[in-house]
């Protein structure tokens, strides 16, 4: 891995991952960072059950960023054919804009190169303009594909407005 602080997570990390992801995306704690979805969605971002399902997927892994025994970030990666899908890039709100997200993204790209993937792909809520711009500064480009937001509030949260996802992609070169 690119950073000595980044390594694959294990199922033992599920409770801490659940707390980290939910604190970074939803509720008042998420407002301490710049990646909050609290104005767009109510409810939770993930559950321990959903994380367990992700760990059960043989094509998926979650990388974690741990320093001084504290879980500070994570990213979900799933190989889908020749592409690596990236999701749930998370940094604890108080440390956002400090380079941890960039390090996790670089580790994800390294992971994709190691698996000879064609590209890293992701979906981002179309209203998240600052986040989309952050990914674009790192070489991701919109593919033009738009996907509806899932109608499953128990799993994905309760939209406060009409939401959709746009797809972003970055070509990976060995």
C-alpha positions as CSV (number, residue, x, y, z in Angstrom):
1,X,0.0,0.0,0.0
2,X,1.0,3.6,-0.6
3,X,0.8,4.5,3.1
4,X,1.9,2.5,6.1
5,X,-1.4,3.5,7.7
6,X,-3.5,1.9,5.1
7,X,-4.4,-1.8,5.2
8,X,-7.3,-4.1,4.4
9,X,-10.0,-4.0,7.0
10,X,-11.4,-7.2,8.6
11,X,-14.8,-8.2,9.9
12,X,-13.5,-7.2,13.4
13,X,-13.5,-3.6,12.1
14,X,-17.3,-3.6,11.3
15,X,-18.5,-1.7,14.4
16,X,-15.8,1.0,14.0
17,X,-16.4,1.2,10.3
18,X,-20.1,1.6,10.8
19,X,-19.6,4.4,13.4
20,X,-17.0,6.2,11.2
21,X,-19.1,6.1,8.0
22,X,-22.3,7.2,9.6
23,X,-20.5,10.0,11.5
24,X,-18.9,11.3,8.3
25,X,-22.0,11.3,6.1
26,X,-25.1,11.9,8.2
27,X,-26.2,13.8,11.3
28,X,-24.7,16.7,13.1
29,X,-21.3,15.1,13.5
30,X,-20.9,15.1,9.7
31,X,-21.2,18.9,9.5
32,X,-17.7,19.1,11.0
33,X,-16.4,18.1,7.6
34,X,-17.1,19.1,4.1
35,X,-18.5,15.8,2.8
36,X,-21.8,15.8,4.7
37,X,-24.9,14.5,3.1
38,X,-27.0,15.6,6.0
39,X,-28.8,18.3,4.0
40,X,-29.7,15.8,1.3
41,X,-30.5,12.7,3.2
42,X,-31.9,11.7,6.6
43,X,-31.3,8.4,8.4
44,X,-28.1,6.3,8.3
45,X,-25.5,5.8,5.6
46,X,-24.7,2.2,6.4
47,X,-25.3,-0.6,8.9
48,X,-23.3,-3.4,10.4
49,X,-25.4,-5.8,8.4
50,X,-24.6,-4.0,5.1
51,X,-20.9,-3.9,6.0
52,X,-21.0,-7.6,6.7
53,X,-22.5,-8.2,3.3
54,X,-19.8,-6.2,1.7
55,X,-17.1,-8.3,3.5
56,X,-18.9,-11.5,2.3
57,X,-18.4,-10.4,-1.4
58,X,-15.3,-12.2,-2.7
59,X,-14.7,-9.4,-5.2
60,X,-14.7,-6.7,-2.6
61,X,-12.4,-5.3,0.0
62,X,-12.5,-2.3,2.4
63,X,-9.2,-0.5,2.9
64,X,-8.9,1.3,6.3
65,X,-6.7,4.1,7.4
66,X,-5.5,3.6,11.0
67,X,-3.1,5.8,12.9
68,X,-2.3,5.4,16.7
69,X,-4.9,2.6,16.8
70,X,-7.6,5.0,15.7
71,X,-9.7,4.3,12.5
72,X,-9.6,7.6,10.6
73,X,-10.8,6.6,7.2
74,X,-11.9,3.8,4.8
75,X,-12.8,3.1,1.2
76,X,-14.9,0.3,-0.3
77,X,-13.5,-1.4,-3.5
78,X,-15.2,-4.0,-5.6
79,X,-13.8,-5.5,-8.8
80,X,-16.5,-5.6,-11.5
81,X,-15.0,-7.2,-14.6
82,X,-12.2,-5.0,-15.8
83,X,-13.2,-2.1,-13.6
84,X,-12.8,-1.3,-9.9
85,X,-15.8,0.3,-8.3
86,X,-15.0,2.7,-5.5
87,X,-17.5,3.7,-2.9
88,X,-17.8,4.9,0.7
89,X,-14.6,6.9,0.7
90,X,-14.7,8.2,4.2
91,X,-12.5,10.4,6.5
92,X,-13.4,11.3,10.0
93,X,-15.0,14.8,9.8
94,X,-12.5,16.6,12.0
95,X,-9.6,15.5,9.7
96,X,-11.2,16.1,6.3
97,X,-9.2,18.3,3.9
98,X,-6.0,17.0,5.5
99,X,-4.9,14.6,2.8
100,X,-6.2,11.3,4.2
101,X,-8.9,11.0,1.5
102,X,-6.3,11.6,-1.2
103,X,-4.1,8.8,0.3
104,X,-7.0,6.4,0.4
105,X,-7.8,7.3,-3.2
106,X,-4.2,6.7,-4.2
107,X,-4.3,3.3,-2.4
108,X,-7.4,2.4,-4.3
109,X,-5.8,3.3,-7.6
110,X,-2.7,1.2,-6.7
111,X,-5.1,-1.7,-5.8
112,X,-6.7,-1.3,-9.3
113,X,-3.3,-1.3,-11.0
114,X,-2.3,-4.4,-9.1
115,X,-5.4,-6.1,-10.4
116,X,-4.8,-4.8,-13.9
117,X,-8.1,-2.9,-14.0
118,X,-9.0,-0.7,-16.9
119,X,-10.5,2.0,-14.8
120,X,-11.8,3.1,-11.3
121,X,-15.5,3.9,-11.4
122,X,-17.9,5.4,-8.9
123,X,-21.3,7.0,-8.5
124,X,-21.7,10.3,-6.7
125,X,-25.0,12.1,-5.8
126,X,-25.4,14.7,-8.6
127,X,-26.0,17.5,-6.1
128,X,-22.6,17.0,-4.4
129,X,-20.9,19.6,-6.6
130,X,-17.9,20.1,-4.3
131,X,-17.2,16.4,-4.1
132,X,-17.6,15.9,-7.8
133,X,-15.1,18.8,-8.3
134,X,-12.7,17.1,-5.9
135,X,-12.7,13.9,-7.8
136,X,-12.4,15.7,-11.1
137,X,-9.2,17.4,-9.8
138,X,-7.9,13.9,-9.3
139,X,-8.5,12.8,-12.8
140,X,-12.0,11.4,-12.7
141,X,-14.4,12.4,-15.5
142,X,-18.2,12.1,-15.8
143,X,-19.2,9.2,-18.1
144,X,-22.6,10.8,-18.9
145,X,-24.4,8.0,-17.1
146,X,-27.1,9.0,-14.6
147,X,-28.7,6.5,-12.2
148,X,-31.8,6.9,-10.0
149,X,-31.3,7.1,-6.2
150,X,-32.4,3.8,-4.7
151,X,-35.8,3.7,-3.1
152,X,-34.8,1.9,0.0
153,X,-34.7,4.4,3.0
154,X,-33.8,1.7,5.5
155,X,-30.6,0.9,3.5
156,X,-29.6,4.2,1.9
157,X,-31.3,6.9,3.9
158,X,-34.4,9.1,3.3
159,X,-33.9,11.7,0.5
160,X,-34.9,15.2,1.5
161,X,-35.1,16.1,-2.2
162,X,-35.1,14.4,-5.6
163,X,-31.7,12.7,-5.9
164,X,-29.8,10.9,-8.6
165,X,-26.2,9.5,-9.1
166,X,-23.8,10.5,-11.8
167,X,-21.1,8.1,-12.8
168,X,-17.4,9.1,-12.7
169,X,-14.4,7.2,-14.1
170,X,-10.7,7.4,-14.2
171,X,-8.6,5.3,-16.5
172,X,-5.8,3.3,-14.8
173,X,-2.5,2.8,-16.4
174,X,0.0,0.2,-15.1
